[in-house]
Amino acid sequence: MITRRTALLGAAIAAMLVVTPALAADDLKLPRQSVDLVAPPFVHAHEQATKEGPKIIEFKLTIKEKEVVIDDAGTKFQAMTFNGSMPAPMLVVHEGDYVEVTLVNPDSNTMPHNVDFHSATGGLGGGALTHVNPGEQVVLRWKATRTGTFVYHCAPEGMIPWHVVSGMHGTVMVLPRDGLKNREGKPLRYDRIYYIGENDLYVPKDANGKYKSYETPGEAFADTTEVMRRLIPTHVVFNGRVGALTGKNAMTAKVGETVMIVHSQANRDTRPHLIGGHGDYVWETGKFTNPPEKDLETWFIRGGSAGAALYTFRQPGIYAYVNHNLIEAVELGASAHFKVEGEWNNDLMKQVKPPGPIPPGKSSALEGPVATQ
Amino acid sequence: MLLAMKLKVAIAAVTLASPVAVTMAPVTSIGHRDTDAGITEIAAQTFQYRSAGDFSRNGKPVEAPLGEAQLTGHLKIMTNQVTSREYASCVDDGGCPRIPHEAAMADRPMVGVSWRDATAYAEWITNKTGIVHRLPTDEEWTFAAGEKIGDDALPLVDPLDPAQAWIARYDVEANRARPGALDPQPAGTFGRNRNGLNDMGGNVWEWTNTCFLRMTLQPTGATQVTNTNCGVRVVQGAHRTYMTDFIRDPRTGGCAAGVPPANLGFRLVVDDRTWPRLRRMIAAAVS
């Protein structure tokens, strides 16, 4: 591992050698567009279909190592992040666009990092060309040759899984230029998009069973690896902490709106389920050239992939969006909520009789049918 | 079995009967006084009480009625919550289930206890002292809490649209503040209320003996209990909630939002008007 001191020394030498800031070589005669990323569960403004030709879309990812709190008990966690959020922001482009990412590793960090885009071709997804020490930045360009939702993550040699389960993973969505389509080729559109990143976290405990905290990621490494190797996470959460998408931060929608839910898991299999709702159209593997499946109750997201689901809300109320391994949802934290406003539809559901005493007679439990042997 | 169950419910009903009096109590200047055994005695006065449980009218959920209540006599209640050290004596004596806790916390409130654990403690100390100790009812706790009680009425919404009430409840729960410290704190940390009791509404919620009731409001204004579930008890503190009696570590999750009780603990009332020997016999008969 490169220590902070040698990294700083490296940065000082780099500063002496580089006189002018490096500009991206303009070998492509294409229009450029710079996009400011936003933190999940939100996604930066984008066109769902575009009439414009391919562009170079510029994004900036700044690596931030920082302490975060991951549950209501106040458990502290040494996170490594792109742009400060867990998961990292979503990048949206269209097929044929060029994605130009400036990856910044400020000298306030302690470790070298890089980035591997599953949507990119060659060079370990960019991982081989993007190693940056604290105090360095790098610019990588790759062509979006296939559509879909894809994971990106940090992949430094020797400690890939640790960086990933410390928070360094995000999502790229490459939309078809003419937008999403159903199996019959009819256009599909969404009114809102939410981006959920699932994190499996492995927090070491002390001899008394209390979660340990550390001053820096490096100090947490050995103990964390030991927990990781047992493959049982201490926390499975959405967007970085237990309850991150509940209560005041619950996702919102209105009856009649179609919501796109992108679910990204960089490390471990999961199975999202919307309690009280469905997946009207689901790209379970996240790749839009494959026709979406219809009317799913639960969908499977393979570790190391992102999937997408479209749902039109038909009834108001609170919907829980969970990892339907319910132990992970309720005991480990993988639950989010949608708060949906609108008018209740008695045709879809009605409480015909509220809870009350069991009337005597046929429906009485005591006098009900008795199993025969 | 069935007989025992019925007996249990009957006893519960006696314990739970809300002793509501219609007459105004003379306002005393004494209010409350400390006795020597860590018990505070509070003179009966009328107080505002919103009933616990679920209420409906014509098959639609409604707000629980709010009214004036008065206990039938003085209330004698522990000034502080039962501590880990006190609970440990019960464990050592074979009266209470062993629950792990940190030795450094011995003089702090005992937390991580279920209603069953708290009840075991009450029975143990009753037998040891010959004075009946029991968990307070929700009415007694509300009265004792004085100015520390929060009203849990929900905003009025269109009763024909179940989702509106649901969203309103969700918003109330989501807006609750989280306690700053989660570990139990030394007695008095959360202040002494006007009745002289410490830490009412602090970061330790307290078990009561009140069962979960489902009630129907009649056109006459009378209340009809349609279901009594004593497997769920009222828990009191910074907000009122309902917990299954074997839960030691409350949490939300799944479809629930908001802040669960940070800790479950208890304090007891002293009921020196009941004949302890009779209560022991009843307890023996139903168990």
Chai-1 contact restraints between the chains, C-beta under 6 A:
chainA,res_idxA,chainB,res_idxB,connection_type,confidence,min_distance_angstrom,max_distance_angstrom,comment,restraint_id
A,T246,B,A257,contact,1.0,0.0,6.0,A-B,restraint_1
A,G247,B,A174,contact,1.0,0.0,6.0,A-B,restraint_2
A,G247,B,A257,contact,1.0,0.0,6.0,A-B,restraint_3
A,K248,B,A174,contact,1.0,0.0,6.0,A-B,restraint_4
A,P316,B,A163,contact,1.0,0.0,6.0,A-B,restraint_5
A,G317,B,A163,contact,1.0,0.0,6.0,A-B,restraint_6
A,G317,B,W166,contact,1.0,0.0,6.0,A-B,restraint_7
A,I318,B,W166,contact,1.0,0.0,6.0,A-B,restraint_8
A,I318,B,Y170,contact,1.0,0.0,6.0,A-B,restraint_9
A,A320,B,G254,contact,1.0,0.0,6.0,A-B,restraint_10
A,A320,B,C255,contact,1.0,0.0,6.0,A-B,restraint_11
A,V330,B,G253,contact,1.0,0.0,6.0,A-B,restraint_12
A,V330,B,G254,contact,1.0,0.0,6.0,A-B,restraint_13
A,S335,B,G253,contact,1.0,0.0,6.0,A-B,restraint_14
A,W344,B,D161,contact,1.0,0.0,6.0,A-B,restraint_15
A,W344,B,A163,contact,1.0,0.0,6.0,A-B,restraint_16
A,P354,B,G59,contact,1.0,0.0,6.0,A-B,restraint_17
A,G356,B,T226,contact,1.0,0.0,6.0,A-B,restraint_18
A,P357,B,T226,contact,1.0,0.0,6.0,A-B,restraint_19
